[in-house]
């Protein structure tokens, strides 16, 4: 009986050990599967985070580049506007300075000599009226100078307007008019130079 009992105990132990070993193997397999799934899930999540980060980096880079390009365009336009204003101001100043009373007398004389009647009216700034009249009298013949009337105009800083007294012909040589004509030529040229240098 002892031998039978010992056989039963051995079989129970073997069955228990086998069952325990099967349970351990099953638990280890499940644990390994769970670990693989978690590692794969973590890897996928890390890949997704990296893709999102790269996408955000690309978006920020593109946005930064666009902002820099816009700022560069704004700067070029601001510089262009300022340079145009500076050149327009310089042109106006130089046009006014270049038209001294003596030069105006020569130009007016040349214009009036070509007219059949010497009747002309000249409008100038009050500050140069008497000097211009004196220059006209000294540079033109008395006959021609007597037909020219010089009147002051408060709105003119420099230069002059000359026309026939009957109003049929009129020339504007004021500093504003000369500056406007020169600016129309120079400003597009200046703008083209600035745009060309911006491309270069």
C-alpha positions in Angstrom: 0.0 0.0 0.0 2.8 2.2 0.7 4.1 1.7 -2.7 0.7 2.5 -4.2 0.4 5.6 -2.1 3.9 6.6 -3.1 3.0 6.1 -6.8 -0.2 8.2 -6.4 1.8 10.9 -4.7 4.5 10.9 -7.4 1.8 11.0 -10.1 0.1 13.9 -8.3 3.4 15.7 -8.0 4.3 15.1 -11.6 0.8 16.3 -12.7 1.1 19.3 -10.4 4.6 20.1 -11.7 3.5 19.7 -15.3 0.4 21.8 -14.7 2.5 24.4 -13.0 5.1 24.4 -15.8 2.3 24.7 -18.4 0.8 27.6 -16.4 4.3 29.3 -16.1 4.9 28.8 -19.9 1.5 30.2 -20.6 2.1 33.2 -18.3 5.5 33.8 -19.9 4.1 33.6 -23.4 1.3 36.0 -22.5 3.8 38.4 -20.8 6.1 38.3 -23.9 3.2 38.9 -26.2 2.0 41.8 -24.1 5.5 43.2 -24.0 5.9 42.9 -27.8 2.5 44.7 -28.2 3.5 47.5 -25.8 6.9 47.9 -27.5 5.2 48.0 -31.0 2.6 50.4 -29.7 5.3 52.7 -28.2 7.3 52.5 -31.4 4.2 53.5 -33.5 3.4 56.3 -31.0 7.0 57.5 -31.2 7.0 57.4 -35.0 3.7 59.4 -35.0 5.2 62.0 -32.6 8.3 62.3 -34.8 6.2 62.7 -38.0 4.1 65.4 -36.2 7.2 67.2 -35.0 8.8 67.1 -38.5 5.5 68.4 -40.0 5.4 71.2 -37.5 9.1 72.0 -38.1 8.4 72.2 -41.9 5.3 74.4 -41.3 7.3 76.7 -39.0 10.2 76.9 -41.4 7.8 77.7 -44.4 6.0 80.3 -42.3 9.3 81.9 -41.2 10.6 82.0 -44.7 7.3 83.6 -45.9 7.5 86.2 -43.1 11.1 87.0 -44.1 10.3 87.3 -47.7 7.3 89.6 -46.9 9.6 91.7 -44.6 12.2 92.0 -47.3 9.5 93.1 -49.8 8.2 95.7 -47.3 11.7 96.9 -46.6 12.5 97.3 -50.3 9.2 99.2 -50.9 9.9 101.5 -47.9 13.4 102.2 -49.1 12.1 102.8 -52.6 9.4 105.2 -51.3 12.0 107.1 -49.2 14.5 107.4 -51.9 11.9 108.6 -54.4 10.8 111.3 -51.9 14.5 112.3 -51.2 15.2 112.5 -55.0 12.0 114.5 -55.6 12.9 116.9 -52.8 16.5 117.3 -54.2 15.2 117.9 -57.7 12.8 120.6 -56.4 15.6 122.3 -54.4 18.1 122.1 -57.3 15.5 123.4 -59.8 14.8 126.4 -57.6 18.5 127.1 -57.1 19.3 126.8 -60.8 16.8 129.5 -61.8 18.6 132.7 -60.7 17.2 136.0 -61.9 19.9 136.3 -64.5 19.2 132.9 -65.9 15.4 133.6 -65.9 16.0 136.8 -67.8 17.9 135.0 -70.5 15.3 132.3 -70.9 12.4 134.8 -70.8 14.2 137.0 -73.4 14.7 134.0 -75.7 11.1 133.0 -75.4 9.7 136.5 -76.0 12.0 137.2 -78.9 10.3 134.4 -80.9 6.8 135.9 -80.5 5.5 138.3 -83.1 4.4 140.7 -80.4 6.7 141.3 -77.4 3.7 141.5 -75.1 4.4 139.1 -72.3 3.4 138.6 -68.7 5.8 137.0 -66.3 4.8 135.6 -62.9 7.6 135.1 -60.3 8.1 134.8 -56.5 7.9 138.2 -54.8 11.4 137.7 -53.5 13.0 137.9 -57.0 10.5 140.3 -58.8 12.7 143.5 -58.6 15.9 141.6 -59.4 14.3 139.9 -62.4 12.9 143.2 -63.7 16.4 144.8 -63.5 18.0 141.8 -65.3 15.3 141.9 -68.0 15.9 145.6 -68.6 19.7 145.1 -68.8 19.7 142.0 -71.0 16.9 143.0 -73.5 16.4 146.0 -75.7 14.2 148.7 -74.3 11.5 148.0 -76.9 11.3 144.3 -75.9 11.7 144.9 -72.2 8.9 147.5 -72.2 6.4 144.9 -73.4 7.1 142.6 -70.5 5.1 142.9 -67.3 6.5 141.1 -64.2 4.0 140.3 -61.5 4.6 138.6 -58.1 2.9 135.4 -57.2 2.8 134.3 -53.6 2.3 130.6 -54.5 5.7 130.3 -56.3 8.9 129.7 -54.4 11.3 129.8 -57.3 11.2 129.8 -61.1 8.6 131.6 -63.3 5.6 131.4 -65.5 5.7 133.3 -68.8 2.9 133.8 -71.3 1.5 136.1 -73.9 -0.7 138.8 -72.4 -3.6 137.6 -74.6 -3.3 134.1 -72.9 -2.7 132.2 -76.2 0.7 130.8 -75.0 1.8 129.9 -71.5 5.1 128.2 -70.2 5.6 127.1 -66.7 9.2 127.1 -65.4 8.4 127.0 -61.7 10.5 124.8 -59.4 7.4 122.7 -58.8 6.8 122.2 -62.5 10.4 121.4 -63.4 10.7 119.0 -60.4 7.5 117.2 -61.5 8.8 116.8 -65.0 12.2 115.5 -63.9 10.6 113.3 -61.2 8.4 111.6 -63.8 11.5 110.7 -65.7 13.8 109.9 -62.7 11.4 108.1 -60.4 10.7 105.2 -62.8 14.4 104.9 -63.5 15.1 105.0 -59.7 12.4 102.4 -59.1 13.9 100.2 -61.8 17.4 100.5 -60.3 16.1 99.5 -56.9 14.1 96.6 -58.2 17.1 95.4 -60.2 19.4 95.6 -57.2 16.8 93.7 -55.1 16.9 90.8 -57.5 20.7 90.7 -57.7 
